[in-house]
Amino acid sequence: MHPVLFNFHSLTLYSYGFFVALGVLAAIFFARHEARRTGVDPDQIMDICFYAVVAAIVGSRLFYVATNFAYFMREPLDIFKIWQGGLVFYGGFIGALLVAVIFVKKYRLPLGKTADIAAMAIPLGHFFGRIGCFFAGCCYGKICELPWAITFHHPESLAPLYTPVHPTQLYSAVANLLLFLGIFTIRRHKRFDGQLFWIYVICYGLIRSAIEVFRGDDRGGFLFGHISVSQTIGVSLAMVSLAILIVLSLRAKKTS
């Protein structure tokens, strides 16, 4: 739609970078508020958020580079142009998760409570990030003849021009917003710490796998010619998380 929000002399504000930054700030401020509500040190949560965001950006970019390895070998300097799009969520999720666990252990914070805070902060931030994808034209969909198809006209858009496609960025944005609202609604009724986090991983894995069907951009390698890497990761994590959730639910029922 509008990859560039505005130009002022030599200063250019890219839509993608702006909305990603907005999502990061929204997630951090919400996490701080929720930490205070649940009795977790909000300052330590802020510290963890900072390191997790850095790890998420690095991890998501490395994952994208790995899935488009041939291109970046030809254009190595493009690896650093993250303002043009090209951040894979699961790469960032795994990177941020590893770093967050390290610092949760370091600060001796309750792992389950902290994970439940993340279960709401992540989809909230992801919602804004996907709006940035929509403006930049990355993560675009397949050709679509439905009434809500989107056609990109801006010459700097990353999506195919003058071709109606599925607005997969908006599918994902709405899905993340609904996921945030759903988990936010049930947070006071959880039966044990960590429950919200595993619910999030299950729901997002299934949602992402469904939306992948409509994606038209380069998805890297495919398994069996049809299943993308993100679908494989999403379904696998959903299945593992479901098993963990069942075990923890049974354990909570026995101790209640």
C-alpha positions in Angstrom: 0.0 0.0 0.0 2.4 2.7 1.3 5.9 1.4 2.0 7.1 4.9 2.9 5.2 6.9 5.4 7.0 10.1 4.5 10.2 11.6 3.2 11.8 14.7 4.7 15.0 15.7 2.9 17.3 12.7 3.5 15.1 11.2 6.2 12.8 8.4 5.2 10.3 6.8 7.5 9.4 3.3 6.3 6.0 2.0 7.2 7.3 -1.5 8.1 9.9 -0.2 10.5 7.4 2.2 12.1 4.8 -0.4 12.8 7.3 -3.0 14.0 8.6 -0.4 16.4 5.0 0.5 17.5 4.3 -3.2 18.1 7.5 -3.6 20.2 6.5 -0.6 22.4 2.9 -1.8 22.8 4.1 -5.3 23.8 6.7 -3.9 26.3 4.3 -1.5 27.9 1.6 -4.1 28.2 4.0 -6.7 29.6 5.1 -4.1 32.3 1.5 -3.4 33.2 0.6 -7.1 33.4 3.8 -7.9 35.4 2.8 -5.3 38.0 -0.8 -6.8 38.2 0.5 -10.3 38.7 3.2 -9.5 41.2 6.2 -9.9 38.9 9.0 -7.3 39.0 8.1 -4.9 36.1 11.7 -3.5 35.9 13.1 -7.0 35.4 10.4 -7.7 32.8 11.5 -4.5 31.0 15.1 -5.8 31.0 14.0 -9.2 29.6 11.9 -7.5 26.9 14.9 -5.5 25.7 17.2 -8.5 25.3 14.3 -10.6 23.9 13.5 -8.0 21.3 17.1 -7.9 20.1 17.2 -11.7 20.0 13.9 -11.7 18.1 15.1 -9.3 15.4 18.4 -11.2 14.9 16.7 -14.6 15.0 13.9 -13.6 12.6 16.3 -12.1 10.1 18.7 -15.0 10.2 15.7 -17.4 9.6 14.6 -15.3 6.6 18.2 -15.2 5.2 18.4 -19.0 5.6 15.2 -19.6 3.7 16.3 -17.3 0.9 20.0 -18.3 1.0 20.7 -18.2 -2.7 19.5 -14.6 -3.1 21.5 -13.2 -0.1 24.6 -14.9 -1.4 24.3 -12.8 -4.5 23.3 -9.7 -2.5 25.0 -10.0 0.9 24.5 -6.3 1.8 20.7 -6.8 1.6 20.9 -8.9 4.8 21.0 -5.7 6.8 18.0 -4.0 5.0 15.4 -5.1 7.5 13.3 -2.0 6.9 12.3 -3.5 3.6 10.7 -6.5 5.3 12.0 -10.0 5.7 11.6 -11.1 9.3 10.3 -14.6 9.9 8.2 -14.8 13.1 9.3 -18.3 14.2 12.9 -17.4 13.9 12.3 -14.4 16.2 10.1 -16.4 18.5 12.7 -19.1 19.1 15.5 -16.6 19.5 13.5 -14.5 22.0 12.3 -17.6 23.9 15.9 -18.8 24.4 17.1 -15.5 25.6 14.1 -14.9 27.8 14.5 -18.2 29.6 18.1 -17.4 30.3 17.2 -14.1 31.9 14.2 -15.4 33.8 16.5 -18.0 35.4 19.1 -15.3 36.1 16.5 -13.0 37.8 14.8 -15.9 39.5 11.4 -14.9 38.2 8.5 -17.4 38.1 8.8 -19.0 34.7 5.1 -19.8 34.3 3.8 -16.3 35.2 6.4 -14.7 33.0 5.5 -17.0 30.1 1.8 -16.1 30.6 2.7 -12.4 30.3 4.5 -13.1 27.1 1.5 -15.0 25.8 -0.5 -11.8 25.6 2.3 -9.3 24.8 3.5 -11.3 21.8 0.3 -11.4 19.8 -0.4 -7.7 20.6 3.0 -6.7 19.2 2.6 -9.1 16.3 -0.7 -7.4 15.4 1.1 -4.1 14.7 3.9 -5.8 12.9 1.5 -7.4 10.4 0.0 -4.0 9.7 3.5 -3.0 8.8 3.7 -6.0 6.5 0.5 -4.8 4.8 1.8 -1.3 4.2 5.2 -2.7 2.9 3.6 -5.4 0.7 5.7 -8.2 2.1 4.1 -11.5 3.2 1.5 -11.1 0.4 -1.0 -13.6 -0.7 -1.8 -15.7 -3.7 -3.9 -14.3 -6.6 -7.5 -13.8 -5.3 -10.8 -13.1 -7.0 -12.8 -12.6 -3.8 -14.4 -9.2 -3.1 -11.8 -8.4 -0.4 -8.8 -9.0 -2.6 -6.1 -6.3 -2.4 -4.2 -4.8 -5.3 -0.9 -3.1 -4.7 0.0 -0.1 -6.9 3.0 1.6 -5.2 6.2 1.0 -7.2 8.2 0.3 -4.0 5.8 -2.3 -2.8 7.2 -5.8 -2.2 4.0 -7.4 -3.5 3.2 -8.0 -7.2 1.8 -4.8 -8.7 -1.7 -4.5 -10.3 -2.6 -8.0 -9.3 -5.5 -8.8 -6.8 -4.1 -11.0 -4.0 -5.3 -12.3 -0.7 -4.6 -9.8 2.1 -2.8 -12.4 4.1 -1.1 -9.6 6.2 -4.6 -8.5 7.4 -5.7 -12.1 8.0 -2.7 -12.5 10.3 -3.2 -9.1 11.9 -6.8 -9.8 12.8 -6.0 -13.3 14.0 -3.3 -12.0 16.3 -5.6 -9.3 17.7 -8.4 -11.8 18.4 -5.8 -14.2 20.0 -4.6 -11.4 22.2 -8.2 -10.5 23.2 -9.1 -14.1 23.8 -6.2 -14.8 26.1 -6.6 -11.5 27.8 -10.2 -12.4 28.5 -9.5 -15.8 30.1 -6.3 -14.7 32.0 -8.2 -14.4 35.3 -9.6 -17.9 35.0 -6.4 -19.8 34.4 -5.9 -22.9 36.6 -2.1 -22.9 36.7 0.9 -20.7 35.7 2.0 -21.3 32.1 -1.4 -22.3 30.9 -1.9 -19.2 28.8 1.5 -19.6 27.1 0.8 -23.1 25.9 -2.7 -22.1 24.7 -1.0 -19.3 22.7 1.5 -21.6 21.1 -1.2 -24.1 20.1 -3.6 -21.4 18.7 -0.9 -19.5 16.9 0.6 -22.6 15.4 -2.7 -23.7 13.9 -3.7 -20.1 12.8 -0.3 -19.6 11.1 -0.5 -23.0 9.3 -4.0 -22.1 8.0 -3.0 -18.7 6.7 0.1 -20.1 5.0 -2.2 -21.8 2.5 -3.1 -18.4 1.1 0.5 -17.0 1.1 1.9 -16.2 -2.4 5.4 -14.9 -1.5 8.6 -17.0 -1.5 8.3 -19.4 1.4 11.7 -21.0 1.1 11.8 -24.8 0.9 8.7 -27.0 1.1 8.3 -30.4 2.6 6.6 -32.9 0.2 6.2 -30.0 -2.2 3.3 -28.4 -0.3 4.1 -27.9 3.4 6.1 -24.8 4.2 8.8 -24.6 6.9 6.5 -22.3 9.0 3.6 -24.8 8.7 5.9 -27.6 9.8 7.1 -25.6 12.8 3.7 -24.4 13.7 2.0 -27.8 13.6 4.9 -29.4 15.5 4.9 -26.8 18.2 1.1 -27.0 18.5 1.2 -30.8 19.0 3.9 -30.6 21.6 2.2 -27.8 23.4 -1.1 -29.6 23.5 0.6 -32.6 25.1 2.3 -30.4 27.6 -1.0 -28.6 28.3 -2.8 -31.9 28.9 -0.1 -33.1 31.3 0.0 -29.9 33.3 -3.9 -29.7 33.4 -4.0 -33.3 34.8 -1.3 -32.4 37.4 -3.2 -29.2 38.4 -6.4 -31.2 38.8 -4.7 -33.7 41.1 -3.3 -31.0 43.3 -6.5 -29.0 43.5 
